[in-house]
Amino acid sequence: MTGRVKDPGLLFHADAASACGLLPAGRELDLVYLDPPYGVGTTMTARTKRGEARGRRRKESGPDAYDDDLPIEALVEMVAGAAAAIKEKMAPHAALFVHLDQRAVHEAKVALDRVFGRGAFAGEIIWEPGNGARGRGVPTTHQTILIFARRPADRKLLRWDSRSPLLREPYAETSLSMHFTKRDESGRLYRERTIGEKTYRYYADEGRRMGSVWTDIPAMSANTPLFQEGTGYPTQKPIRLLERIVVAASEPGETVADFMCGSGTTLVAAARHGRRFIGGDRSEVAIETTKRRLEGEGIPVLIVERTS
Ligand SMILES: C[S@@+](CC[C@H](N)C(=O)[O-])C[C@H]1O[C@@H](n2cnc3c(N)ncnc32)[C@H](O)[C@@H]1O
């Protein structure tokens, strides 16, 4: 892991678009992740003490964390508005990752194409949290993370560090037994492929590049050992998911932002990997949770309160 940045990160208690407007002139963002409400149609609550439940509001719920009750059209408009403000602050090589589910992702894709230009769309990650199908109807067991460049001409500048171990997965058994038949002087298994004039060597123990469907990172609630990282904030994402995104799409010392940071997962991932961070959220519970979490990890942060 890369050495941590000593300067404190910024945490705006503000709406995403206004937080962008409050950034110092000339401060560029190298990577932005946004995990907005999904259009669930209810208020989401936090678990702040034993016995309380988090998630959709019910009898045992803790305090309200945020409202997720906008109609889809209004939700998409809000996300597009935030993206337009973010675009103004993105470095030419920066990517915006937008995490949604089947309720709003398709309308959001179209709206974000209008913000960035259709050719700025770089692809999408399908994340399967591993909770299994619920109910008897058509199953939906994945969420989608859309990836955009600042504008179509900048798409080729986007980063993707596929050499990082966080972006590798084991080769399939059949591929290992059929193709990885040679050993180098230290005993490592490899295969070689010649493409054009050049021969490339691939080592079995380095694994292959991750594809765009990620099934190896369980959701917070799907895997009990992960509860250690649980803050009680609803829809908290696993730190491994954000670590993979941060490492893939930014470099040490660069600025990673999340203006709907909830419990601060992106900010912790950024700090752990030696990136600067800028966070924000309009929910008071989110800001308190993020502050506590960062302090718990010894990560310095400066809170900026909205003034209006
Ligand atoms: C799905 S949660 C984010 C969870 C987060 N990724 C985590 O790992 O904890 C969505 C967050 O967006 C925030 N939010 C919704 N609309 C916002 C807006 N317009 N500006 C800033 N924050 C907003 C909510 O308060 C909520 O904390």
The ligand as a MOL file (V3000), in Angstrom:
LIG
                    3D

  0  0  0     0  0            999 V3000
M  V30 BEGIN CTAB
M  V30 COUNTS 27 29 0 0 0
M  V30 BEGIN ATOM
M  V30 1 C -26.2460 5.2350 -1.2370 0
M  V30 2 S -25.7430 6.3950 -0.0500 0 CHG=1
M  V30 3 C -23.9910 6.4040 -0.2110 0
M  V30 4 C -23.3480 5.2860 0.5670 0
M  V30 5 C -21.8220 5.3090 0.5060 0
M  V30 6 N -21.3250 4.9660 -0.8110 0
M  V30 7 C -21.1690 4.4250 1.5420 0
M  V30 8 O -20.3720 3.5340 1.2020 0
M  V30 9 O -21.4700 4.6020 2.7270 0 CHG=-1
M  V30 10 C -26.2480 7.8800 -0.8320 0
M  V30 11 C -25.8250 9.1450 -0.1280 0
M  V30 12 O -26.0970 10.2560 -0.9960 0
M  V30 13 C -26.4250 11.3790 -0.1750 0
M  V30 14 N -27.0890 12.3660 -1.0440 0
M  V30 15 C -28.2530 12.2320 -1.7210 0
M  V30 16 N -28.4780 13.3090 -2.5140 0
M  V30 17 C -27.4210 14.1430 -2.3170 0
M  V30 18 C -27.0500 15.3940 -2.8680 0
M  V30 19 N -27.8150 16.0140 -3.7700 0
M  V30 20 N -25.8920 15.9630 -2.4520 0
M  V30 21 C -25.1040 15.3620 -1.5140 0
M  V30 22 N -25.4110 14.1540 -0.9640 0
M  V30 23 C -26.5470 13.5470 -1.3710 0
M  V30 24 C -27.2900 10.7830 0.9040 0
M  V30 25 O -27.3440 11.6130 2.0370 0
M  V30 26 C -26.5780 9.4430 1.1520 0
M  V30 27 O -25.6510 9.5570 2.2010 0
M  V30 END ATOM
M  V30 BEGIN BOND
M  V30 1 1 1 2
M  V30 2 1 2 3
M  V30 3 1 2 10
M  V30 4 1 3 4
M  V30 5 1 4 5
M  V30 6 1 5 6
M  V30 7 1 5 7
M  V30 8 2 7 8
M  V30 9 1 7 9
M  V30 10 1 10 11
M  V30 11 1 11 12
M  V30 12 1 11 26
M  V30 13 1 12 13
M  V30 14 1 13 14
M  V30 15 1 13 24
M  V30 16 1 14 15
M  V30 17 1 14 23
M  V30 18 2 15 16
M  V30 19 1 16 17
M  V30 20 1 17 18
M  V30 21 2 17 23
M  V30 22 1 18 19
M  V30 23 2 18 20
M  V30 24 1 20 21
M  V30 25 2 21 22
M  V30 26 1 22 23
M  V30 27 1 24 25
M  V30 28 1 24 26
M  V30 29 1 26 27
M  V30 END BOND
M  V30 END CTAB
M  END
